[in-house]
Amino acid sequence: MLRIALADDQALIRHGLKALLETLGGIQVVVEAENGDALLAALATHEVDAVLTDIRMPGRSGVGVLKALRQRGNPVPVILLTTFDDPQALKEGISAGASGYLLKDAQPETLKHVLESAVRGERIFQPGPAMPVGTQTENLAAAGLTTQEAAILRLVAGGYSNKEVARHLGIAMGTVKNHISDMLRKLDARDRTHAVLKAIAGHLLSKEDPTND
């Protein structure tokens, strides 16, 4: 049973997340807080396996909570929740040592997957296909893929179309197509699906990517 601390300044969302988590099985919300300071106060007296917190809250933000916990010497995994895809927030979360970053409209199974992975010591970030960072990035680079090609491969593995990839990465459709052509050549793959399958077989991408369902 995973013991979770949950924080969100919107009561409706907080209560909904708590109910959702506890219906997934194997998860118990033992701390429920309406802001960052209340969360920190509760964590001073409650031991939890992971923290799930809104990244934007009045007063102390989710990143602020994370920094305060690390200053205390508390290594508990912290997953940051957000309503909008915010690259700057993602960057801040990664730099502060977050174990995960997730959109609030993620599928329940994805949320559970991220929590369980964080407790195992993995770092998983969305939007984009949820997967551990670090090892896979190194593997993709070793396969000869550029950072941009690796990002595109992850999105393709998550079922994104060329148009969606272009919008997500802020690049032109033609650029996406060129990168995919180069990626297929480097992986010796005949098409996008073959490239993803070869990447999975070569342990370049996670087989347990929930966005591939």
Salt bridges, closest charged atoms under 4 A:
ASP8 OD2 - LYS104 NZ 2.75
GLU32 OE2 - ARG14 NE 3.37
GLU32 OE2 - HIS15 ND1 2.70
GLU32 OE1 - LYS18 NZ 3.47
ASP37 OD1 - ARG60 NE 2.85
ASP54 OD2 - LYS104 NZ 3.38
ASP85 OD2 - HIS168 ND1 3.92
ASP86 OD2 - ARG56 NH2 2.85
GLU122 OE1 - ARG120 NH2 3.71
GLU149 OE1 - LYS186 NZ 2.88
ASP182 OD1 - ARG185 NH2 3.88
